[in-house]
Amino acid sequence: MPQGSVPLTQRPAWNRLKEHFAGIRDQHLRDLFARDPDRGRRLAVEAVGLYFDYSKHRVTDQTIGLLIDLARQSGVEQKRDAMFRGEKINTTENRAALHMALRAPRDADIRVDGRNVVPDVHEVLDRMSAFARRVRSAAHKGYTGKPIRNIVNIGIGGSDLGPVMAYEALRHYSRRDLTFRFVSNVDGTDFVEATLDLDPEQTLFIISSKTFTTLETMANAHTARQWFLQRGGDEKAIAKHFVAVSTNAERVRKFGIDTDNMFGFWDWVGGRYSMDSAIGLSTMLAIGPDHFREMLDGFHAMDEHFRTAPLDRNLPVLMGLLNVWYSDFFGAETV
C-alpha cells in the first residue's frame, strides 16, 4: 500500500533495508556466489532485446524483495500509471512528463488536458524528416549553391548533452561525408575551435532554444550569425544556413530564420528527455530519418515494458532501485 505521506526513510521497507544492509555490507561477491551458485541465472532479466544481469551486484533475493517493497510503499506503480495518463506529475512546474509521447506510434492516444498530443508529435517528426532528407540529398543548398556538409548544433543542457551522446553512440550509422560539431560553452574558444576548419558556404547551424531567449544559447547563436556574415554571407542568406528548434516564431523570424525551418516541442518535454523530440534534429541529420524512427521504436518498446512489466521483472525499475541501494545505503557517490 502506498505511504506517500510518510517520509521515505520512515517507511517500513526502508527500516528493514537498513537492518538487512548491516548484515550484507561486508559480504564479498565471491561469497555470495559460493553460497548461491544459481544466482547468475536467477538474478537476471531479459526484455526488448536487452539482457540485464544484476547477479554481479551486492544484493540477494532478500535485498531485491525489500527494494520492491519500498517501491510499492512509495507508490511507484501508481505514479508510473499517472505519468502515462498525462497527469501533471511534475509538481514543481505543474506539468505533465510525457516524453513517452515523443516515440508513440501514430495511432496512439496520449492526452494532455484532454487533447491527444500524438498527432502534433508526428507532424513535427514528418517535417524534420522532410528537412533532413533535403539536406542529406543536397537538395537544400547553401547561399552559393554548394551542398551543406557541416552541421553545428548550438544548445545547452539537454539541448546539447542528448544530441552529443546520441551522435557519439550512433556514429556507426552516421553519414561520414557530413561533419557534426556541438557548441554549448559560452567561452568563445568553444565556438572558435568548433568552426575553425568549416566552410561557411557549406555550414548549417541548428539553434536549440524553446523560447529563443536562453542566455548562453543565444550568445553563441549571435556569435555564429556574426561568424557567418563576416565570411561572405548576407542577411538574406541566413535562412539557408540557420534553422531553429523553438516555439517562439517572432524571435526566430527576427533572427533571420525561415519559420518553415522552425521545429517545435512542448512544455511536457523535460530537457534531459528531449533528444527524441525536435532537439534530436542533429541526430536525424546524422543517421537519417529511417534510423531515427527505428531508435524511437526502440524507446517505445522500452516504454511499454516499463508500463506493463511487474516490478521484479522491470528493467528501469530494477536499475532505479539498485541506484537507491548503492547511493543511500552504501553511500556510493556514483553508480
N, C-alpha and C positions, 0 to 999 in steps of 0.2 A: 504494500500500500504506500503510495507517495506520501512523503512527510515534508512537503515543500516549506512549511512554516518553521520547521526545526532546522537550526544551523547544521551544515554538513558534518562538522566534527562532533556533533552531539547525537547523530543518528545511530541506532543500534549496530548496524553493519560496520560503521566506522570504528566503534569501540571494539568490536570483535576482530576487526582487521589489525588494530593496534596490538591486541593480545597475540594474534597469530604472527604478526611481524616479529615480536620479541622472540618467538621460537624458531623462526626461519632465517633471520637476518645473517646469522653466522654460518649457515649451511653452504657448503660448496656445491657447485653444479655437478661435479663428479659424483658426490654422494647422493644427490637427487636421482641421477641416472642409475647408480648402483642399486638403490633401493627400489627403483621403478623403471626397469628396462623398457617397458612398453610405452613410456610417456612420449617417445618420439613419434609414435603412431597416433596416440590419443590426443595429444595437445597440439592439434593442427586443424586448420580449416581451409577448404578449397572452395572458391566461388568466383564466378565471372572471369575465369581464366587465370586467377591468381591463387597461389598456394602460400598460405601463411603458417609457418612453423614457429610456434612460440614455446616449444618444449625446451629451447635453449635459454629461456628466461628463468629467473629465480622465483619460480612460482610452483605451486602444486594444485591439484584439483580443488583443494580446500580454498586456496587463495582465489582462484577464479570464481568459485561459488560465492565467496564473501564479496568480491568485487561486483558480481552480478546482483547480489542482494542490495548493495549500495546504489547501483544504477536504478534498481526498481524503487527503492525508498526515495530516490531523488526525482522520480517521475520521468526518467529518460524516454520511455516509450510514449508517454502522453505528450511530452514536449516535441518529440520527433513527429508524431502524427499531427500536432498543431502546426508545425512548420510546413508540412506537406499540404495542409488545408489552406495555407496562405494567411494564417493568423499572425498578428503583429508580435512575434516573439522577441524581436529586437526592441526591448523595453526602453533602452537608452534613447533611441531616436523615434520610438513608436512606429516602427516599420516592420513589414514582413521581411523574411530572409528566404528568398525564393530562387537561389542560384540553380536549383534543380530545373526550373522552367527554361533555363537557357539551353538545356540539352534535351528537352522533352520532344517527342515526335509531334508531327504536325497535327495529328488528330487528338492530342491530349487536351484536357480541360483543367487548367490550373488558374484559380481565381484570386484576385486581389481586390478587395472592396466590391465583390460581386462581379467583376469583369474578368473574362478569360484573357490572360496575357500571352498565351502561346502564339496566336496569330501575329501579334506585334513582334515577338522574338523572331519568327521565321521571315517576316517582312525585312527586318534588318539583316538577317543572315543571307537572304536572297540578294539584297543589294551589295553586301560585302562580297559575295561570291562573284557577282557580275563584274564588280570593280577589280577584284583580284585576277579574274580571267583576262580582263583588258590589259592590265599591267604585265602579267606573265606572258601574254601572247604578243606584246609590243604594240597592241592597238592603241593603248594610252601612251602618248609620247610627250617628251618634254617640249619646251617652247621652241627649240631649234629643230625639232623633228627627230631627235635621237630617242631611242627607247630608254625607259627607266631601267637602271641596273643597280642602283643603290637605294636602300630604304633605311631611313633613320627614324626610330621611334623615340619620341620625347614625352616623358611622363614622370611620375614619382610614385613611390609606394606600390600599391597593387597594379597601377598602370605601367609600371616598369618591371617589377620583380617577376610577375607572372609571365609576361612576354619573353623576358630574358631566359627564364628557366625553361619555358616550352621550346624556345629556339634551340637551346643547347641540348635538351633531351631528344628533340626530334630532328636534329641536324641531318641524320641519315636520309630523311625523306625530303630535304630541302633542295631547292634549285641552286646548283653550285655556280651558276653564272650570275646570281644575284648576291649582292653584299648587304649584310644587315648589321646595323650599329644601334646602340641603345644609349640614350643620354638622360640622366636624372640629376646629376650633381650640378649645383649652381656655381661651383668653381669653374671658371671659364676654361680651364685646362681640359676638362672632360669633353666639352664640345670641340675644342681645337683638335684634340687627338682623334676624336671620332670622325671628323670630317677632313683630316689632313690630306688624305690621298683620294678624295672623292671629286668627281667632275660634277659641278652644279647643274650642267645641262642634262645629266642623267640621274639626278638625285631627287627622291621623293621623301618629304617629311610627314610623319604622322604625329599630330599634336593631340595628346590624350588628356583632356580635362573636361569633366562633365559640365561645369559651369563656365569654362573658358576664362576662369579668373584665378585658378590655382597659382599662387605666387611663384613657386620655383619653376613650374612647368611653363608658365607664360614668360618668365625671364629667359629661359632657354629658347622658347618659341620665337621671341623677338630677336634673339641673337642669331637664330637660324635664318630668319627673314632678312636681317641685315647682311649676313654672310652671302645669301643668295643674290641680293640686289647689288652688292659690291663686286660681284663676279660676273656681271653681264645681264642678269635678269632684270626685268622691269615689273612695275606694279601689275600689269595685265598677266604676266607670266606666273604670278604667284599661284593662280588657280590650277595650273598644270603640275605644280611641284609641292603643293601642300594640301593635305586632307585633315579632317578633324574627327575625333571621337568625342562628341559633345552633344548637348541638347540646347545650347544657347545659340540659336540661329543668328541673332542680331550681332553678337560679338564675333562669331565665325565669319559672317559676311563682311564685317568691318575690317577684319584682319586681311581680307582678300581671297578667302577660300570660297569656292563654289559650294553652296549648301546642298547641291546634289551629291557632293562628296563629303557629307557630314553624316556620321553614323552614330546613332544614339543608344543609350541604355537607361536603366530605370533606378529609382531610389531604393528598390528592394534588392539591388545587386550590391553586396558588400565588396569593398575594394579588394580584399585578399582572395575573393572568389570570382573575380571579374574576368579572368583570362579567357573564358569561353563565351564572353559577350563581345561587343564590338572592340573592346580593349585588345582582343586577340587578332585584330586585323593584320598586324605584322606576322603573326604565326600563320595565318591563312595565306598571306602572300608568299611565305617561305615554303610551306608544304603543299599548298594548293587547296582549293575548296573541297575536293573529294576526301582527301586525307583529314582535313579539319573536321568534316562531318563524321568520319569514322571515329575520330577522337571523341566527339560529342556523344556518339552512340555508346562508346565505352564508359563515359561518365554516367550516362543514363542507366546502363546496366548495373553499375555500382549503386546508383541512387535507389534502384528497385530492390537490390539486395539489402541495402541499409533499411529500406522501408518495411520489408517483409520478413527478413530472417529473424529467428529467435535470438535473443541477446547473446546466448552462449555459443552461437554459430555465426555471429555477425562481425565481419572483419573490422569495419570502422569502430564499432562499439568496443571490441576486444582491444584494439590498438589504443583507443582513448583510455580505457580502464588501466591498461599497463602503464600508460603515462602517469595516471594518478598514483599508481603503486610505487613507481620509482621516484617521482617528484616529491610526493607528500610523505612517504614512509622511509624510503632510502635516502631522501634528501639530495637526489641527483639534480645537478644544475642543467644538464642536457640529457635527452633521451634519444 
